Amino acid sequence: METKKFLSPYLWDLEPYVPGYQPQNNEGLVKLNTNENPYPPSPRAVEAMRSAIGENLKLYPSFDCLSLRSAIAKMEGLSTENVFVGNGSDEVLSLCFPAFFKQEKPIAFFDITYAFYKVYCKFYQVEYDAIPLHSDYTAPLSAFHGQYGGVLIANPNAPTGIAASLREIEEVLRNNPDCVVLIDEAYQMFWGHTAAGLIETYPNLLVVRTLSKGYSLAGLRAAFALGQPHLIQALINMRDSFNSYNLDAIALAGATAAVEDTPYAVANAKKVMATREWFTEGLSGLGYQTLPSAANFVFTRPPRGDAQQVFEALAQRNIHVRHFTAPRTAEWLRISIGTQEEMERVLAALTEIG
């Protein structure tokens, strides 16, 4: 039976994003393939979510998410008009494509970056240029010179973990005054810097962050965008054309409490950063080439470049990491940073694998 006839033609060859493998049995597992935070979320966030479970769930949640937006605005020194919230950064990023990037000119991002960007382009039928990273995987930000209908930069980048300086980001903003420059700061907590301080100066800047990584709330699905009011209102209009009640009451309660307890998340991020540096040194001792990371993962090349074999050998030891098979990344592994004990187990396994 021919079933394609029931589908919109553009869906026929749509290739969705493939997330990291989620094992069903976590017993004895070291799961380092999806960049999750190894530490639990704020106890205040957990308690707030418990308290939100009750009779009030018969009511719709706040449509304007004002409590969460106010907490984020206070944290960033902005106003609520500068804050948009959504169901994870994937949804926020998705809304940005029809809101800002369906232009006559193509948008641009790097060839090695978050793979979902290409999926969004296909889904929303947005033309794009993939700018090649340098041979050392650093970003040629000078390639963006006002010729595009939008610029999208993951900073720190994924899967490389390399961060561009705020001076470089500001140069991109100056060179592209007529289009939106979106800075995807999913891993910002593990770097400590942000472009959010440039929002007042640049009307074309949009910063997107998630609570999944730094706040240990990957299972909650909450994220936000920061920008001048005209950009935020555009996102609100776009979202409300799909779903005006976008965050549920439990998520709103937990996310708000987590943001209000940001020092707790920062303390955990510092532990991840310390382990990251220790693990990087350990990898170096084994002959691995590891890129300088500003995220909660490292991008590392085994001495013989046999990443697929190492990936499989780790999986046999119940250690899951990520391997990307594209030509420029096939010899590299992305390894999320877990607890100190987990990373000690990884180093021991890599030593054994040889």
N, C-alpha and C positions, 0 to 999 in steps of 0.2 A: 504494500500500500504506500502510495506517495504521500508523505506527511508534510513535506516542505510547503505545500500549498496553503497550509493553515497558518504559516508564520509570515511575519513581515519580511520582505526580501533582505533587508539589511542585517537580519538576524541569522541568515543562513551560514555565514562564515565568521560570525562573531566568536572570538576566543576569549572566554572570561579569565579573570585573574585567578591564579592557583595559589592559595595560601599554604603556609607550611603544614606539614603532616601533623595531625592531632591524634596521637595514640589513644586507644580506648583503655588500655591497662597501664597505669602509671606506676605500678609497684616496681621498685628498684630502678626506676627510669631517671636518667639525667636528661631533661628536655631543654635543649639549647638551640632550637631551630626556629623559634618565632619571636625572639626578642622580648619575651615577657620578663617582668621584674621578678627576681627570686624572692623578694620580701613581701609580706602581707600588706594590704591597704591599711590606712589609718583606722584604728579602733573607733574613732569618732565617726568615720564614714560608715563603718559596719553597723554601729548602734543607730545611726540616723536612718539607715535603710530598714532595720528591724522595726523602728518606731513608725515608719511610713506604711507598714503592712497592717491594714485594718479596714474598718468600714468605709473610710474615705476613698478606697479604691473603686467604689461604685461611681465616683465622680471623675470627670476628665481632669487631667493635670493642668497646671498653669500653661496657657498658650504662649505667654511671652517669656517664660523661664526667668523671671526677673530676679529671683533669689540667687540663682547660679550666675547670671550675668553680672549682678551687683558684686558678688564675691570675687569674680574674675577681674572686674574693673578695679576694685579696691587693691587687689594684689598687683596689678600692672600700672596703677596710677593713672587710669583712664576713666571714662564715664561709661554708663551702661550702653549709650548709643554707639560706642566703639566695639561692642561685643556681640557676636553671634554664636549660638550653641547648636550642636547637632548630635546625631547618633554615631559617634566615632568619627575620626578624621576622614575615613573613606567616604562617608556621606557628605561631609562638609566639602571635601575636594570635588566630589561628583557634582554638587550644586554649582561650584565655581565655573565649571566648563560651559554650561548653557548661559550662565549669568554674565560671564566676562570674555570667554574665549572663542565664541562663534563669530569670528571676524573675517574680513576679506583676506587678511594676511594670515599665514600660518603662525602657530605658537611655537615656542622652542623650549626644550629641556635637554638634559645630557643623555648620551646613549646608554650609560650605565647609571641607573637610578631606580627609583621605585617603579616596578613593572606595571602598576595599576595606571600610570599616566597614559600609556599607549592604549590600554583598554578603554579608558574614558574617551580618548580621541576617536577610537573606532565607534564606540557607542553613540557619541554625540555628533559624529561625522565632522570632526575638527581636524583640519590639516596641521601637520607638525613637522618640524625639523629636529632631528636628534643630533645634537652637537657632540662630537667625540671628546671624551676626556683625554688628557695628556697620557703619555705612556706610563707615567708614574701614578695615574689615576687622580691627579689633582684636576681642578675644574678651570677651564679656560674662560673665565667670566668676561673677558674682553670680547668674546665672540658675540655678545648681545649689544648691538649698536643701533637700536631704534628701528630695525627693519621688520620687527615681528608684531603680531597682533596680541601677544601675551608672552610672558616669561615665567617659567615655573622652575624653582630651585629648591631641592631638598637640602637643608642645612642644619646639622650635619647630613651628608649624603648617605644613602643606603644603596647597595650593601657595603660601600667602601668605608664608611665611618668618618671620612675626612670632612672637616669643617672649613668653610671660607670665612675670612675675617669680616667683621662688620664694615670695615673700610671698603672692601671689595663689593659687598652687597650694596652699599650706598652709591658706589660708582655705577652699578647696574641701574639703580633707580634714576640716577641723573641722566643716564644715556637712553632711557626708555620712558620719557615723560608722558607719552600718548597711549600707553597700554598698562594693564595691571601686571605688576610684578608680584607673584605669589611666592612666599618663602614658607616652605613646609618644615616646621620645626618639631617634628614628632619626637626627636631625641634631645631636645634642648636641655632638659633637666640634667643630662649627663655631660654637658658642655659648660653650662653656666652663663652663656651669653645669649642675647636675643636681639632681633631687629625691631622689636616692639617700640623701642625708644625713638625710632625714626618715623613713627606713624603721624605725629603732628606735622612733620615737615613735608611728607610726601603723600599726596592724595591718591597715588597709584599703588601704594603698598598694602598688601594683605598678608598677614601672618596667620598660619594655621598650626594649632597644637592639639595634642590628644592627652587624655588622662590615662590612656592604656599603659603607657610605658613608665613615666616618672611617678605616677600616682598609684601604680599597681592595680589598675582597674580595667584590665583588658576585657574581663567578662561583663563589664557594665555597659560599655559602648557610649562614651561621652567625649566630646571634643569641642573646640571653639575656634573662632576666627576673630582676629583683631584688625581693625582698619578705621578709616574715617567714616562718618555716618552714611555717606552716599553709597559706599560699598556694602556696608552692613545692611542697609535697607534693601539693596538689590538682592542680597541673599535671603532676607526675610520674605520678600515678594516671591522669589523663586521657590523657597521651601513651602510657603503657604499655598502655592499652586499644586503641591503634591500632598502635603500632610501638615496641617496647621498645629497638630499636637505631636510634636516630634520626639520629645523626651518624656518617658513615663514618670509617674510620681515617685517611684522608688529610686530610679536613676537620678532624678533631680535632687532628692534628699541626700543620697550618697555622694554625688559629685560636689554639691555645695559644701558639705561637711569636709570633704577631702581638700578642696581648695582653701577653705578656712584653716585647715591644719597643714598648710604647705610646708612648714618647718619639719614636720615628720617625714614628708616625701623627700625633702632635700637631704636629710640625714641618711636616708636609705640610698639615695643616689650617690652620695659621697662614699658609701661602703662599696657600691658597685664600681665606682671609678677607681678606688684603691685596688680592688681585686683585678680590675682590667689591666692596670699597670703591672701588677705582680704576674698575671698570666702572660702578658706580652713578653716580659723578660724571660719567663719560662719557655715560651715558644722559641724565642731567639736562641736559647741554649740548646734547643733541639734542631736548630738549623732552619726553622721556619722564617719566611719573610712576611712580616706583618705590617700593614699600613697603620699610620698614626690615627688612632680612633678617638673621636669625641662623642661616641654613642655608647650604648650598653651592649655592644658586640664588637668583635674584631673580624677583620677580613684578612685571611692568612693563607700563604702558599706553602705546601709541604716541600721539603728539600728537592724532591724529584718531580714535583709538579703533578704527582699522581693523586689528585684530590678525590677522584671517584673511588679509588681503592681505599683511601683513608676513611672516606665517608662510610663505605660499606663495612670496614673493619670496626669503626666506632659503633655502628648500628648493631653489629653482632655482640657488642659489649653493653648493649642497652643505653647507648649514648647517642642522642639524635641531634645532629647539626644540619646546616643547610648547604646544599651544593647547587650552584647555578651552572647549567651546561652550555650557555652561549659561548661562542669562541673566545671572547676576551675575559671571561670569568671561569672557564672550565677547569683551570688549574688551581682555583682558589676555593676556600671554605669560609662560610660566615658562621661564626660561633658566638652565640649569645653568652653574656656573662651571668653566671649563676652565683650561688654562694661560694665562699672560699673553699668549703669542703667539696662542692661539686667540681670546681675548677681543678682542685688537686687530683680528683679522680680522672678528669680528662687528661691532664698532663701525664699521669701514670699510664693511662691507656695509650697515649701517643708514644711514650717512651717504649712501651712493650711492642707496639706496631712497628716502630723503627722507620 
